[in-house]
Amino acid sequence: MVIPSVSAIRPVTAPTTIDKAGAASGSTNTFVKGLENVQASLDNADKLAGQLANGQLTDVHTYMAAATKAELAVQMTVAIRDKAVEAYQEIMRMQV
C-alpha cells in the first residue's frame, strides 16, 4: 500500500489583499457579483412583465420562470443576510 506524502496536499489560500474597509477583496468581489446577478435577475423579470403587459410577450411561461428565478434569488440573498447578522450578533455576545 502506497501512502501519499503530506507535501502532495496543497494548502487552501486565503485572499491576501485587504481593502480600506478591512474586508478581504476576494470575498467582497464575490458578494458584489452575487448582488449584481440578483439585480440582473430582477431587472429581467421586470422587463418581461412589461412585455407581457404590452402584449409583446405571448409566452407566459417565460415570464413565470424569470419571476420565480428572481424570487428565489431574493430569498437566498435575504437568508444570507440573516445568517451574516446572526453571526455578527453571536460574535458581539462573546466574552473576551
N, C-alpha and C positions, 0 to 999 in steps of 0.2 A: 504494500500500500504506500502510495506517494502522498506526502503531506506538503501542500504548497507553502512556501516561505511567507513570513509576515510581510516582507518587502513587496510582495505582489499585490497587496491591498493598498489601493490609493486612498489618501485621506480626503475627506469632504472639505472643500474650500469654501470659506465664507466670504462675502463681499468685503473688500478691504477699504473701499473709499467711503468716507462719511461726509454727508452734505452739511450745510450750515445749521440745519435744524437738529442735527445729531443722529439722523437716521441713515442706515446703510443705503447706498444708492441703488443696489440691485433689487432690494425688496420694494423700495419706493417706486422704481420704474415699473415693476410688475404690477403693483397695486394701481398705479395711474393707468396703465394699459388696460387693466381689467375694468376700471371705471369707464374708460373711453369705449370699450366694447359694449358695456351695458347701455351707455348713452346712444351708441350707434344702433343698437337693437331697438331701443325706444323710438328713435327717430324713424327707423324703417317701418315700425308698426304704425306710427302716426301718419307717415306718408301713404301707406297702403290704406289706412282708414279714410283719408281724404279722397283717394282714388275710388274707393268703394262707394263713398257718399256721392261723388260726382258721376258715377256710372262708368268710369274709365276701367275699373277692375270688375270683371264679371265672375271671377273665381273667388268665392267666399273662403274657401279652404286656405288659400294663400295668406289672406289676412289673418285668419284664425291661428294658423301656425306661427306667424310672426308675432301676433299679440301674446300667444302662450309663451313663446320663447322670451319675449321681453318681460313678461310677468315672472317667469322663473328666474331670470337674471336679477331682477329687483329683489325677489325673495332671498336669493342667495347672498346678495350684497348686504341686505339687512341682517341676515344671520351672521355673516362675517363681522359686521359692525358690532352686533350684540356680543359676540364672543370676545372681540377685542376690548370692549368696555368692561366686560366681566373679568377678563384677565387683568386689566389695569386696576380695577377695584380690589381684586384679590391681592395684587402686589402692594397697593396702598394700605391694606389691612395688616400686612406682615409686620411683626415685631422686629426691631433691629437690635 
